[in-house]
Amino acid sequence: MTEPTTEKPDRPGYGRMRRDRIDALATAGVVADEPGVSLIRSAWKRLRRNPVFLIGAAITIAFVVLAVISPWIAPWDVTARPLIDEVRPQTNPVPGPEAGHLLGGDDRGRDLFSRLLVGSRQTLVVGVFATLFGLLGGLTLGTIAGAVGGWVDSLVMRIVDVMLSIPSLLLAFTIASLARQPSQWTLIVAIAVIQVPVFARLLRGSMLAQRSSDHVLAARSLGVRPRAIVFRHMLPNSLGPVIVQATLSLAVAIIDAAALSFLGLGNPDQRQPEWGQMLGLAQKYISEAPHLAFYPAGCIIVVALGFTLMGESLREALDPKSRR
């Protein structure tokens, strides 16, 4: 006599459902094998969707392009005086806009629009070279302080503290006034000097944070020479915040250069126009022709805003604490 079976009868699709469920449970804890994403690539993914960065980048790119090609697209030579016949000191000291002269002229009959275009090149040269020299000086001091440590670190940081305790514009004014003849290079040197302590302190802090990192400790345990550890491991991984700061410092350099030129410490040669210089020359006619000051001041503000927006967006994109 056969015993009754207790197994469930096979239903259509029942076995397939069990297999699918077992496969789903088996793969639930498996992480997908995807390639890693670098910090720069992940930051770019966030930046290209950030409208603030796109606006700042558009302003910056337009400024750089115009500064490069300005001598070829300017409708008039900046030294020419096509409107000199319309300059009347008593009744019409500054010619207004007319056909062929979009923004009119200045008190010497020179085309204002052409001088604004060509002046962008001088502003860009001062800002870029001042930031570059300040970055190089800051990298040197910051690397020495962060790598050597000890009394060398203390000495360098005390010098940096003294420089930071003096208002930056006052320090730049003092340095620029020491030159016998004001020129474009006096502006570059003065602005570069006031940017050195900012880069030095920032790099030194980043390098101190890298000292206790795992890859540096591993390199030391393997017997890698200290010089190689500094220049191959610590310094390259500390440059991110410094590069972002350089973008922000460009905006500060442009404003400081305009301020020193406004005070008469820039290039006195009016054959090479610069926005700060044009702003200073416009003060004599601020009541009769305020547009002479409005246009260069507006250009300075817009360009500084572009670099600031781009730099702040880069800082947020590269900072893990600011990621959303």
HUJO-V497841 format. One record per residue. RES is the residue in one letter. SS is DSSP state (H for helix, E for strand, - for the rest). OMEGA is omega in whole degrees, 0 to 359 (999 if undefined). Layout:
res->[RES | RES]
ss->[SS | SS]
omega->[OMEGA | OMEGA]
This chain:
res->[M | T | E | P | T | T | E | K | P | D | R | P | G | Y | G | R | M | R | R | D | R | I | D | A | L | A | T | A | G | V | V | A | D | E | P | G | V | S | L | I | R | S | A | W | K | R | L | R | R | N | P | V | F | L | I | G | A | A | I | T | I | A | F | V | V | L | A | V | I | S | P | W | I | A | P | W | D | V | T | A | R | P | L | I | D | E | V | R | P | Q | T | N | P | V | P | G | P | E | A | G | H | L | L | G | G | D | D | R | G | R | D | L | F | S | R | L | L | V | G | S | R | Q | T | L | V | V | G | V | F | A | T | L | F | G | L | L | G | G | L | T | L | G | T | I | A | G | A | V | G | G | W | V | D | S | L | V | M | R | I | V | D | V | M | L | S | I | P | S | L | L | L | A | F | T | I | A | S | L | A | R | Q | P | S | Q | W | T | L | I | V | A | I | A | V | I | Q | V | P | V | F | A | R | L | L | R | G | S | M | L | A | Q | R | S | S | D | H | V | L | A | A | R | S | L | G | V | R | P | R | A | I | V | F | R | H | M | L | P | N | S | L | G | P | V | I | V | Q | A | T | L | S | L | A | V | A | I | I | D | A | A | A | L | S | F | L | G | L | G | N | P | D | Q | R | Q | P | E | W | G | Q | M | L | G | L | A | Q | K | Y | I | S | E | A | P | H | L | A | F | Y | P | A | G | C | I | I | V | V | A | L | G | F | T | L | M | G | E | S | L | R | E | A | L | D | P | K | S | R | R]
ss->[- | - | - | - | - | - | - | - | - | - | - | - | - | H | H | H | H | H | H | H | H | H | H | H | H | H | - | - | - | - | - | - | - | - | - | - | - | - | H | H | H | H | H | H | H | H | H | - | - | - | H | H | H | H | H | H | H | H | H | H | H | H | H | H | H | H | H | H | H | H | H | H | H | - | - | - | - | - | - | - | - | - | - | H | H | H | - | E | - | - | - | E | - | - | - | - | - | E | - | - | E | - | - | - | E | - | - | - | - | - | E | H | H | H | H | H | H | H | H | H | H | H | H | H | H | H | H | H | H | H | H | H | H | H | H | H | H | H | H | H | H | H | H | H | H | H | H | H | - | H | H | H | H | H | H | H | H | H | H | H | H | H | H | H | H | - | - | H | H | H | H | H | H | H | H | H | H | - | - | - | - | - | - | H | H | H | H | H | H | H | H | H | H | H | H | H | H | H | H | H | H | H | H | H | H | H | H | H | H | H | H | - | - | H | H | H | H | H | H | H | H | - | - | - | - | H | H | H | H | H | H | H | H | H | - | H | H | H | H | H | H | H | H | H | H | H | H | H | H | H | H | H | H | H | H | H | H | H | H | H | H | H | - | - | - | - | - | - | - | - | - | - | - | - | H | H | H | H | H | H | H | H | H | H | H | - | - | - | - | - | H | H | H | H | H | H | H | H | H | H | H | H | H | H | H | H | H | H | H | H | H | H | H | H | H | H | H | H | - | H | H | H | - | -]
omega->[183 | 178 | 179 | 180 | 180 | 181 | 179 | 178 | 178 | 176 | 181 | 177 | 183 | 180 | 180 | 179 | 179 | 179 | 179 | 181 | 178 | 178 | 180 | 178 | 182 | 183 | 184 | 183 | 182 | 179 | 180 | 181 | 181 | 179 | 179 | 181 | 180 | 180 | 181 | 181 | 178 | 177 | 180 | 178 | 178 | 183 | 183 | 174 | 182 | 182 | 179 | 179 | 181 | 178 | 179 | 179 | 179 | 178 | 182 | 181 | 179 | 179 | 181 | 181 | 179 | 180 | 182 | 187 | 185 | 180 | 183 | 181 | 178 | 184 | 182 | 173 | 185 | 178 | 180 | 181 | 184 | 183 | 184 | 180 | 181 | 179 | 177 | 187 | 185 | 186 | 184 | 184 | 182 | 179 | 179 | 180 | 176 | 182 | 181 | 179 | 189 | 183 | 182 | 182 | 177 | 185 | 178 | 177 | 180 | 183 | 185 | 182 | 179 | 180 | 175 | 180 | 182 | 178 | 177 | 179 | 180 | 178 | 179 | 181 | 181 | 182 | 183 | 183 | 178 | 178 | 180 | 179 | 176 | 178 | 180 | 178 | 178 | 177 | 180 | 181 | 181 | 178 | 179 | 182 | 183 | 184 | 184 | 181 | 177 | 183 | 177 | 178 | 180 | 181 | 181 | 182 | 177 | 176 | 178 | 179 | 179 | 180 | 180 | 180 | 179 | 177 | 189 | 182 | 177 | 178 | 179 | 178 | 180 | 181 | 182 | 181 | 178 | 181 | 178 | 182 | 179 | 180 | 179 | 182 | 175 | 175 | 183 | 181 | 183 | 181 | 179 | 182 | 182 | 178 | 181 | 183 | 179 | 179 | 181 | 181 | 180 | 180 | 179 | 178 | 178 | 181 | 175 | 176 | 179 | 182 | 183 | 180 | 185 | 184 | 177 | 177 | 178 | 179 | 178 | 180 | 177 | 177 | 178 | 182 | 182 | 180 | 179 | 179 | 182 | 189 | 179 | 185 | 186 | 185 | 181 | 181 | 179 | 187 | 183 | 179 | 181 | 179 | 177 | 179 | 178 | 177 | 178 | 181 | 176 | 178 | 179 | 180 | 179 | 180 | 179 | 178 | 178 | 180 | 180 | 176 | 177 | 180 | 177 | 181 | 178 | 180 | 181 | 182 | 182 | 174 | 175 | 185 | 177 | 189 | 178 | 177 | 179 | 179 | 178 | 179 | 183 | 184 | 179 | 184 | 184 | 179 | 183 | 184 | 181 | 181 | 177 | 177 | 184 | 185 | 177 | 178 | 178 | 178 | 179 | 182 | 183 | 181 | 177 | 177 | 179 | 179 | 180 | 179 | 180 | 180 | 179 | 178 | 176 | 180 | 180 | 182 | 182 | 181 | 181 | 181 | 183 | 183 | 178 | 999]
